[in-house]
Amino acid sequence: MFRRSFCLLAFSAFAFAQTVPDGVTLEKNVVYNQGSRLMMDVARPTAAGPFPVILAIHGGGFRGGERASWLPEILKLAQHGYVAATVDYRFAPRTQFPAPLQDVKAAVRFLRANAAKYAIDPQRIGAVGDSAGGHLALMLAFTPGVAEFESGGNRDQSSAITCAVSYYGPVDMVRLKSPVADQVLPLFLGGSVENAPSAYRLASPFNWITPLAPPVLAIHGTKDPQVPHEQSQWLVEQVKRVGGTAELLTIEGGGHGFDGRDAENAERRMTAFFDRHLGVTPASTILLVADHGGKSQVAALEYPSGRELWTVPNHAGHDVQPLPGGHVLYTIGNDHKVVEMDAAHQPVWIYEEGLEHPISAQRLANGNTLIGDAQSGKVIEVTPARKIAWTYASPDLANMRMRNSRRTEAGTTLIAVEAAGKIIEVNPAGEIVWTFEADGGGKRRPYRAVRLASGNTLIALNDPGEVVEVDGAGKIVRSIGGEKPDIRMVWVSGFDVMPSGNLLISDYQGRRVIEVDKNGKVVNEVRMPGRATASIALVP
């Protein structure tokens, strides 16, 4: 493996004569930004895709370097099952921040726009860089949608990425102290930190970290004389502090670049990180989650690894349901609408007429959609043409007193009246034909109820968190959680039944999803520290 040691000072270019491996196609000098004539080299498997893509960004102190420095690595990544591209960007002092960030964002948008040409899965894009390139990879990760950083072509595409790896990239420009930094940063940021403080703050990845930050891996040596190891420590600590996912690989005694076993160790860790968060094969089991807080997204996760496959904003919505053909139905309560999106994450059906706060949505077998509006206190069934076919309304449901509602195979509707501590079953005539209240009355607030094929009903309860199965007489025949010490949950929201009969449960306040077998034993757990998951659903 070649030595990765591209310092913040000058970059010494050298020839990278590479043999393209069997099973890999290499396309060089691809112009991705016509205005600046910036180029990338793209390596990809010759097999049919789509594949996840990794953008590699070279170092060189923001004023030099060559994309060819990453050519050996992108060929390896292509052999491993990724499309991988190494990219040019503009240099200081002729151009200053944010020019290089605008360039690498344009590169991401170019790859998305040409996903079909290069067999790319546009929902799985990672970035990696060394030194200055590591800084740009982190800025890519932390600044999706920031208008002042977007420039160039394909503006209809997103520059967001799924995850990032930084090899000893600077994180906090204000606190970056080294002789090299003192020489280089004024060229890049327009002066010293005393004379250009706003540029130093804007160019610091540390200042852009939010709970929406994608997973990051920092690789850093303890003896780095140019970018101190503590910079990566600050990065990882801050991402974790806001509830995100961050890892740090510390190379003991490593400088500003590695070789030998240190370089091999770093490469293995980088590849494993991308495998985990991007993946080289499609997920066999996919779990959809409606994140009501934290990141406020509908997210698709590989189960049971927890690897994030894609996300879309839901503005703290409560419900999600997979539909045939990769479509997804979800609620956006704060925007007063229910959305169906297609496999490309484009809206194909929206219902918002008269909605005040839709909290649940279910596509029915007849093609209609059942919508529970917690603010107005109504459960309505609407046709694809957006005509109301059925309504149940009650003051008992209004002012955010209700939660999930689900239609049964018998045509009745189960409604969780959370504030009253009960589940009601309503027939098509609008009559309450069954009621369940757990011991503890109104304190035991239910979130969701689903009728099983056996005729029993699964119900999520809270304070303490518990899932109970009850028969037609309201007798509890199975309990998971509750006061028992083996599984303790505070607030249970969503759940789903797996084909095996095991049960997936969203422990809302525990920030996790657990899988429980028929005997009540936990067999898997996915922790989601940055999410507050209201509903979950397995993709069939």
ZIQUIFEN-V27769 format. One record per residue. N is the residue number from 1. RES is the residue in one letter. OMEGA is omega in whole degrees, -180 to 180 (NA if undefined). D_LAST is the distance of its C-alpha to the last C-alpha in Angstrom with 2 decimals. Layout:
N_RES_OMEGA_D_LAST ; N_RES_OMEGA_D_LAST
This chain:
1_M_-179_42.82 ; 2_F_-178_44.83 ; 3_R_178_46.18 ; 4_R_-179_44.30 ; 5_S_-177_47.20 ; 6_F_-167_47.55 ; 7_C_177_49.71 ; 8_L_177_50.16 ; 9_L_-176_53.51 ; 10_A_179_54.16 ; 11_F_178_51.82 ; 12_S_-179_53.39 ; 13_A_172_51.70 ; 14_F_-173_51.79 ; 15_A_178_50.56 ; 16_F_178_47.11 ; 17_A_-174_47.54 ; 18_Q_171_44.22 ; 19_T_-179_43.20 ; 20_V_-177_39.81 ; 21_P_173_37.81 ; 22_D_179_36.49 ; 23_G_-179_32.99 ; 24_V_173_33.61 ; 25_T_179_34.88 ; 26_L_176_37.08 ; 27_E_-175_38.06 ; 28_K_173_40.90 ; 29_N_176_42.55 ; 30_V_-179_39.75 ; 31_V_179_41.09 ; 32_Y_179_38.54 ; 33_N_-174_41.05 ; 34_Q_-176_43.61 ; 35_G_-178_45.86 ; 36_S_-177_46.51 ; 37_R_177_45.86 ; 38_L_-173_43.59 ; 39_M_172_41.77 ; 40_M_170_39.01 ; 41_D_-175_38.40 ; 42_V_175_34.90 ; 43_A_-178_33.78 ; 44_R_175_30.55 ; 45_P_178_29.19 ; 46_T_179_30.20 ; 47_A_178_26.86 ; 48_A_180_24.25 ; 49_G_4_22.24 ; 50_P_-178_21.05 ; 51_F_169_22.32 ; 52_P_-176_22.79 ; 53_V_177_26.37 ; 54_I_176_29.13 ; 55_L_-179_32.28 ; 56_A_-173_35.36 ; 57_I_-175_38.31 ; 58_H_175_41.75 ; 59_G_180_44.32 ; 60_G_174_48.01 ; 61_G_179_49.07 ; 62_F_-178_47.79 ; 63_R_178_50.84 ; 64_G_179_50.21 ; 65_G_-179_47.96 ; 66_E_178_46.23 ; 67_R_-179_42.67 ; 68_A_-180_43.75 ; 69_S_179_43.80 ; 70_W_-177_40.01 ; 71_L_178_40.06 ; 72_P_-177_40.01 ; 73_E_-179_37.01 ; 74_I_175_34.89 ; 75_L_176_35.62 ; 76_K_-180_34.37 ; 77_L_177_31.19 ; 78_A_174_30.67 ; 79_Q_-176_31.22 ; 80_H_178_28.58 ; 81_G_177_25.92 ; 82_Y_157_26.58 ; 83_V_-177_28.32 ; 84_A_-177_31.24 ; 85_A_174_34.03 ; 86_T_-158_37.34 ; 87_V_170_39.00 ; 88_D_166_42.41 ; 89_Y_-177_43.34 ; 90_R_-174_46.66 ; 91_F_167_49.16 ; 92_A_2_51.57 ; 93_P_-179_54.32 ; 94_R_172_54.16 ; 95_T_-178_50.92 ; 96_Q_178_49.79 ; 97_F_13_46.68 ; 98_P_-173_44.24 ; 99_A_-179_44.84 ; 100_P_176_43.04 ; 101_L_176_40.03 ; 102_Q_-179_39.97 ; 103_D_-177_40.07 ; 104_V_173_37.14 ; 105_K_177_35.07 ; 106_A_178_36.13 ; 107_A_177_35.01 ; 108_V_-180_31.46 ; 109_R_177_31.45 ; 110_F_-180_32.88 ; 111_L_177_30.12 ; 112_R_-178_27.45 ; 113_A_-179_29.49 ; 114_N_-178_29.77 ; 115_A_-179_26.23 ; 116_A_-178_26.12 ; 117_K_-175_29.57 ; 118_Y_177_28.89 ; 119_A_-176_25.27 ; 120_I_167_24.21 ; 121_D_-173_20.91 ; 122_P_178_22.48 ; 123_Q_-177_20.07 ; 124_R_-179_21.30 ; 125_I_176_25.09 ; 126_G_177_27.37 ; 127_A_177_31.15 ; 128_V_177_33.85 ; 129_G_178_37.59 ; 130_D_177_40.80 ; 131_S_177_43.48 ; 132_A_177_43.71 ; 133_G_175_40.50 ; 134_G_175_38.81 ; 135_H_-179_40.06 ; 136_L_176_38.58 ; 137_A_178_35.18 ; 138_L_178_35.20 ; 139_M_173_36.39 ; 140_L_-176_33.57 ; 141_A_-168_31.10 ; 142_F_-174_32.85 ; 143_T_177_34.00 ; 144_P_175_31.21 ; 145_G_177_32.53 ; 146_V_-168_36.11 ; 147_A_-175_38.13 ; 148_E_179_41.28 ; 149_F_-178_39.47 ; 150_E_179_37.92 ; 151_S_179_40.21 ; 152_G_-173_40.17 ; 153_G_176_37.99 ; 154_N_-177_34.42 ; 155_R_176_34.58 ; 156_D_-179_31.67 ; 157_Q_178_29.44 ; 158_S_174_28.55 ; 159_S_-180_30.35 ; 160_A_177_27.93 ; 161_I_-174_26.81 ; 162_T_-177_24.18 ; 163_C_-177_26.71 ; 164_A_175_30.34 ; 165_V_178_32.83 ; 166_S_169_36.51 ; 167_Y_175_39.28 ; 168_Y_177_42.11 ; 169_G_176_41.64 ; 170_P_-173_43.77 ; 171_V_-180_41.93 ; 172_D_-176_44.71 ; 173_M_-179_47.43 ; 174_V_-176_49.69 ; 175_R_-180_49.89 ; 176_L_-178_49.87 ; 177_K_172_53.31 ; 178_S_180_54.64 ; 179_P_-180_57.47 ; 180_V_-180_55.11 ; 181_A_-180_53.05 ; 182_D_179_56.31 ; 183_Q_-170_57.16 ; 184_V_-171_53.83 ; 185_L_177_52.19 ; 186_P_178_55.07 ; 187_L_-176_54.61 ; 188_F_-171_50.90 ; 189_L_172_51.12 ; 190_G_178_54.49 ; 191_G_179_56.71 ; 192_S_179_56.89 ; 193_V_178_54.72 ; 194_E_-175_57.76 ; 195_N_180_58.15 ; 196_A_-174_54.54 ; 197_P_-178_52.63 ; 198_S_178_50.02 ; 199_A_178_49.04 ; 200_Y_179_48.67 ; 201_R_-179_46.41 ; 202_L_-176_44.27 ; 203_A_-178_43.92 ; 204_S_176_42.81 ; 205_P_-178_39.09 ; 206_F_-175_39.82 ; 207_N_-179_40.54 ; 208_W_-178_37.22 ; 209_I_177_34.96 ; 210_T_176_32.80 ; 211_P_178_29.76 ; 212_L_-177_27.72 ; 213_A_176_29.02 ; 214_P_180_26.56 ; 215_P_178_26.98 ; 216_V_173_30.38 ; 217_L_175_32.29 ; 218_A_178_36.10 ; 219_I_-170_38.27 ; 220_H_177_41.94 ; 221_G_-178_45.18 ; 222_T_-178_47.46 ; 223_K_-179_50.56 ; 224_D_-178_49.42 ; 225_P_-173_52.64 ; 226_Q_174_51.14 ; 227_V_-175_47.95 ; 228_P_-179_48.35 ; 229_H_-178_45.60 ; 230_E_178_45.50 ; 231_Q_179_43.90 ; 232_S_175_40.62 ; 233_Q_178_41.02 ; 234_W_180_41.30 ; 235_L_-175_38.16 ; 236_V_179_35.99 ; 237_E_-177_37.59 ; 238_Q_178_37.06 ; 239_V_178_33.37 ; 240_K_-178_32.76 ; 241_R_-179_35.06 ; 242_V_175_32.88 ; 243_G_180_29.69 ; 244_G_-179_28.50 ; 245_T_-180_27.87 ; 246_A_180_30.93 ; 247_E_177_32.43 ; 248_L_171_36.02 ; 249_L_180_37.32 ; 250_T_176_41.07 ; 251_I_-178_43.30 ; 252_E_179_46.40 ; 253_G_-178_49.50 ; 254_G_178_47.56 ; 255_G_180_49.16 ; 256_H_-175_47.97 ; 257_G_-175_46.28 ; 258_F_169_45.50 ; 259_D_178_46.34 ; 260_G_-177_46.22 ; 261_R_178_43.96 ; 262_D_179_43.25 ; 263_A_179_41.89 ; 264_E_178_39.79 ; 265_N_179_38.40 ; 266_A_-180_37.54 ; 267_E_179_35.85 ; 268_R_-179_33.69 ; 269_R_177_32.69 ; 270_M_-178_31.93 ; 271_T_179_29.71 ; 272_A_179_27.83 ; 273_F_179_27.35 ; 274_F_177_25.92 ; 275_D_-176_23.66 ; 276_R_-173_22.28 ; 277_H_175_21.88 ; 278_L_178_21.26 ; 279_G_178_20.11 ; 280_V_176_21.16 ; 281_T_179_17.96 ; 282_P_178_14.45 ; 283_A_180_12.33 ; 284_S_178_10.25 ; 285_T_-176_8.29 ; 286_I_178_8.32 ; 287_L_174_9.45 ; 288_L_177_10.81 ; 289_V_172_14.22 ; 290_A_-177_16.83 ; 291_D_-178_20.11 ; 292_H_179_22.84 ; 293_G_179_25.55 ; 294_G_-177_26.39 ; 295_K_177_24.88 ; 296_S_-177_23.70 ; 297_Q_155_20.55 ; 298_V_-177_16.92 ; 299_A_172_15.77 ; 300_A_-179_12.89 ; 301_L_169_13.57 ; 302_E_-180_12.96 ; 303_Y_9_12.51 ; 304_P_-176_14.95 ; 305_S_-176_17.45 ; 306_G_179_17.12 ; 307_R_-179_17.92 ; 308_E_-178_17.66 ; 309_L_176_16.05 ; 310_W_177_17.09 ; 311_T_169_18.47 ; 312_V_179_19.80 ; 313_P_173_22.44 ; 314_N_176_21.76 ; 315_H_177_25.33 ; 316_A_176_24.42 ; 317_G_-173_21.88 ; 318_H_-166_20.24 ; 319_D_178_16.85 ; 320_V_178_13.58 ; 321_Q_174_10.53 ; 322_P_178_7.82 ; 323_L_179_8.71 ; 324_P_177_8.56 ; 325_G_-180_10.52 ; 326_G_177_9.96 ; 327_H_-179_11.76 ; 328_V_176_11.95 ; 329_L_-180_14.10 ; 330_Y_-179_16.40 ; 331_T_171_19.87 ; 332_I_-174_23.04 ; 333_G_-177_25.44 ; 334_N_177_28.40 ; 335_D_174_28.19 ; 336_H_180_27.85 ; 337_K_174_24.88 ; 338_V_-173_21.24 ; 339_V_165_19.66 ; 340_E_176_16.94 ; 341_M_179_16.81 ; 342_D_-176_15.76 ; 343_A_177_14.44 ; 344_A_178_18.06 ; 345_H_175_18.07 ; 346_Q_-180_20.59 ; 347_P_179_20.88 ; 348_V_177_20.59 ; 349_W_179_21.14 ; 350_I_173_23.03 ; 351_Y_-180_24.45 ; 352_E_-176_27.36 ; 353_E_175_30.10 ; 354_G_-179_31.81 ; 355_L_177_29.20 ; 356_E_174_30.78 ; 357_H_178_28.00 ; 358_P_-174_24.51 ; 359_I_178_22.76 ; 360_S_179_19.61 ; 361_A_-180_17.60 ; 362_Q_173_15.15 ; 363_R_-176_14.39 ; 364_L_-179_15.46 ; 365_A_180_15.05 ; 366_N_-180_18.47 ; 367_G_176_17.60 ; 368_N_-179_19.63 ; 369_T_177_18.81 ; 370_L_-176_19.91 ; 371_I_174_21.66 ; 372_G_180_23.55 ; 373_D_-172_26.60 ; 374_A_-180_28.07 ; 375_Q_-179_31.33 ; 376_S_179_32.37 ; 377_G_-179_31.12 ; 378_K_165_29.18 ; 379_V_-176_25.88 ; 380_I_172_25.63 ; 381_E_-177_23.57 ; 382_V_-180_24.01 ; 383_T_175_23.60 ; 384_P_178_22.41 ; 385_A_175_26.18 ; 386_R_174_26.38 ; 387_K_180_28.44 ; 388_I_-179_28.30 ; 389_A_-177_27.57 ; 390_W_179_27.85 ; 391_T_166_29.13 ; 392_Y_-178_29.73 ; 393_A_179_32.07 ; 394_S_175_33.97 ; 395_P_179_36.06 ; 396_D_-178_34.39 ; 397_L_-169_31.22 ; 398_A_178_33.07 ; 399_N_174_34.14 ; 400_M_180_30.86 ; 401_R_-178_31.08 ; 402_M_173_27.58 ; 403_R_-170_24.15 ; 404_N_173_20.73 ; 405_S_-178_20.54 ; 406_R_177_17.97 ; 407_R_177_18.56 ; 408_T_178_18.56 ; 409_E_179_18.14 ; 410_A_178_21.95 ; 411_G_175_22.31 ; 412_T_-178_23.66 ; 413_T_177_22.66 ; 414_L_-177_22.46 ; 415_I_176_24.10 ; 416_A_177_24.81 ; 417_V_-168_28.46 ; 418_E_-175_28.59 ; 419_A_179_32.27 ; 420_A_177_33.38 ; 421_G_-177_31.41 ; 422_K_170_29.79 ; 423_I_174_26.85 ; 424_I_175_27.89 ; 425_E_-175_26.42 ; 426_V_179_27.72 ; 427_N_-178_28.09 ; 428_P_178_28.27 ; 429_A_179_32.00 ; 430_G_-180_31.51 ; 431_E_175_32.81 ; 432_I_-176_31.69 ; 433_V_180_31.04 ; 434_W_179_29.83 ; 435_T_175_30.34 ; 436_F_172_29.47 ; 437_E_180_31.46 ; 438_A_172_31.26 ; 439_D_-176_34.48 ; 440_G_175_35.87 ; 441_G_-175_35.57 ; 442_G_178_34.87 ; 443_K_-178_34.55 ; 444_R_-174_31.23 ; 445_R_178_29.20 ; 446_P_179_25.76 ; 447_Y_-171_22.96 ; 448_R_175_20.09 ; 449_A_180_19.79 ; 450_V_178_17.06 ; 451_R_179_18.18 ; 452_L_179_16.83 ; 453_A_179_17.12 ; 454_S_-174_20.30 ; 455_G_174_21.87 ; 456_N_-177_22.07 ; 457_T_173_20.98 ; 458_L_-176_19.48 ; 459_I_174_21.48 ; 460_A_-180_21.75 ; 461_L_-177_25.48 ; 462_N_176_27.64 ; 463_D_-2_31.06 ; 464_P_179_30.28 ; 465_G_-176_26.50 ; 466_E_168_25.07 ; 467_V_180_22.16 ; 468_V_170_23.67 ; 469_E_-176_22.66 ; 470_V_177_25.34 ; 471_D_-176_26.44 ; 472_G_179_27.86 ; 473_A_-180_31.17 ; 474_G_179_29.75 ; 475_K_179_30.44 ; 476_I_-180_28.38 ; 477_V_176_27.14 ; 478_R_180_25.13 ; 479_S_176_25.54 ; 480_I_-178_24.04 ; 481_G_-177_26.29 ; 482_G_-177_29.05 ; 483_E_-178_32.57 ; 484_K_-174_31.74 ; 485_P_-174_32.64 ; 486_D_176_29.91 ; 487_I_-179_27.16 ; 488_R_178_28.71 ; 489_M_180_26.88 ; 490_V_-172_28.65 ; 491_W_177_26.10 ; 492_V_179_22.62 ; 493_S_-176_20.46 ; 494_G_171_16.68 ; 495_F_175_14.60 ; 496_D_180_11.27 ; 497_V_-180_11.00 ; 498_M_177_9.34 ; 499_P_179_8.94 ; 500_S_-173_12.46 ; 501_G_175_13.78 ; 502_N_-175_14.58 ; 503_L_172_14.60 ; 504_L_-175_13.92 ; 505_I_175_16.84 ; 506_S_175_18.09 ; 507_D_-169_21.81 ; 508_Y_-177_22.91 ; 509_Q_176_26.47 ; 510_G_178_25.80 ; 511_R_-179_23.69 ; 512_R_169_21.11 ; 513_V_179_17.80 ; 514_I_174_18.42 ; 515_E_-177_16.54 ; 516_V_179_18.64 ; 517_D_-175_18.87 ; 518_K_179_20.15 ; 519_N_178_23.64 ; 520_G_-180_23.20 ; 521_K_176_23.51 ; 522_V_-179_21.91 ; 523_V_177_20.26 ; 524_N_177_18.88 ; 525_E_173_19.78 ; 526_V_179_18.98 ; 527_R_-179_22.02 ; 528_M_-173_22.02 ; 529_P_-179_25.74 ; 530_G_-174_25.68 ; 531_R_171_23.04 ; 532_A_-167_23.20 ; 533_T_180_19.63 ; 534_A_-178_19.56 ; 535_S_176_15.87 ; 536_I_178_12.69 ; 537_A_174_8.99 ; 538_L_174_6.08 ; 539_V_-177_3.83 ; 540_P_NA_0.00
